[in-house]
Amino acid sequence: MAKDLAREIGYVYIDTGAMYRAVTLYALRHAFFDGDKPDGVNLEKAMDGINISFVVNPSTGNTETCLNGENVEDEIRRMEVAGRVSSIAALPFVRASLVEKQRLMGAGKGIVMDGRDIGTVVFPEAELKIFVTATPEVRACRRLDELKAAGIPASFEEVLENIKSRDCQDMNRAISPLRQAGDAIVLDNTDMTIPDQNVWLLEQYNRVTGNDRD
């Protein structure tokens, strides 16, 4: 939905969750885990050498994630990364580093930023904040469809458990927990189609920018 809005209005789309996934992938590649527990000491030393950028795929028009110049869009969506990203995102030095980068990206405005703490921490003064939710079961079905389309093996039960676990960890972490901003508009898209939610979101954008008065 965020990607579609960005394309429609000519804004830059930033998936901040992909940034945390990219750091998680880096940690996995460099064996910065003891089981599921991240090695914060070595990862903190390595943070200055982790460069995350975004490129537009000319064939799809979608924004894709690069880690130190390598396109890792498919790899960061795998369940191995999904299962560990919340533990990486809970590390204060990781959040501080990525939030700083996100604020720089949005300094000139004209962006649609997607993430779990954007309206509360990264841009608490954003002109438009949407808190999107749906039932875990519906979210799991949607995520499973995405994984299958990308050729990534996973089961419904595995995806559902990952979603519930990530929600719990993210809502209860000490730093930048997942929560709804007081001035955010809630969108429960459990029973909405993609075209329906795109129309709804564009209406919210037009209302805030005054385009609905044209």
Secondary structure as the mmCIF struct_conf table of DSSP 4:
data_model
#
loop_
_struct_conf.conf_type_id
_struct_conf.id
_struct_conf.beg_label_comp_id
_struct_conf.beg_label_asym_id
_struct_conf.beg_label_seq_id
_struct_conf.end_label_comp_id
_struct_conf.end_label_asym_id
_struct_conf.end_label_seq_id
HELX_RH_AL_P HELX_RH_AL_P1 ALA A 2 ILE A 9
TURN_TY1_P TURN_TY1_P1 GLY A 10 GLY A 10
HELX_LH_PP_P HELX_LH_PP_P1 TYR A 11 TYR A 11
STRN STRN1 VAL A 12 ASP A 15
HELX_RH_AL_P HELX_RH_AL_P2 THR A 16 ARG A 29
TURN_TY1_P TURN_TY1_P2 HIS A 30 ALA A 31
STRN STRN2 PHE A 33 ASP A 34
TURN_TY1_P TURN_TY1_P3 GLY A 35 ASP A 36
STRN STRN3 LYS A 37 PRO A 38
HELX_RH_AL_P HELX_RH_AL_P3 GLY A 40 ALA A 46
HELX_RH_3T_P HELX_RH_3T_P1 MET A 47 GLY A 49
STRN STRN4 ILE A 52 VAL A 56
TURN_TY1_P TURN_TY1_P4 PRO A 58 THR A 60
STRN STRN5 THR A 63 LEU A 67
TURN_TY1_P TURN_TY1_P5 ASN A 68 GLY A 69
STRN STRN6 GLU A 70 ASN A 71
TURN_TY1_P TURN_TY1_P6 GLU A 73 ASP A 74
HELX_RH_3T_P HELX_RH_3T_P2 GLU A 75 ARG A 77
BEND BEND1 ARG A 78 ARG A 78
HELX_RH_AL_P HELX_RH_AL_P4 MET A 79 ALA A 82
TURN_TY1_P TURN_TY1_P7 GLY A 83 ARG A 84
HELX_RH_AL_P HELX_RH_AL_P5 VAL A 85 ALA A 89
TURN_TY1_P TURN_TY1_P8 ALA A 90 ALA A 90
HELX_RH_AL_P HELX_RH_AL_P6 PRO A 92 MET A 105
TURN_TY1_P TURN_TY1_P9 GLY A 106 GLY A 108
STRN STRN7 ILE A 111 ASP A 114
BEND BEND2 GLY A 115 ASP A 117
HELX_RH_PI_P HELX_RH_PI_P1 ILE A 118 VAL A 122
TURN_TY1_P TURN_TY1_P10 PRO A 124 GLU A 125
BEND BEND3 GLU A 127 GLU A 127
STRN STRN8 ILE A 130 THR A 133
HELX_RH_AL_P HELX_RH_AL_P7 PRO A 136 ALA A 149
TURN_TY1_P TURN_TY1_P11 ALA A 150 GLY A 151
HELX_RH_AL_P HELX_RH_AL_P8 PHE A 156 ASN A 172
BEND BEND4 ALA A 174 SER A 176
TURN_TY1_P TURN_TY1_P12 GLY A 182 ASP A 183
HELX_LH_PP_P HELX_LH_PP_P2 ALA A 184 ALA A 184
STRN STRN9 ILE A 185 ASP A 188
TURN_TY1_P TURN_TY1_P13 THR A 190 ASP A 191
HELX_RH_AL_P HELX_RH_AL_P9 ILE A 194 THR A 209
TURN_TY1_P TURN_TY1_P14 GLY A 210 GLY A 210
HELX_RH_3T_P HELX_RH_3T_P3 ASN A 211 ARG A 213
#
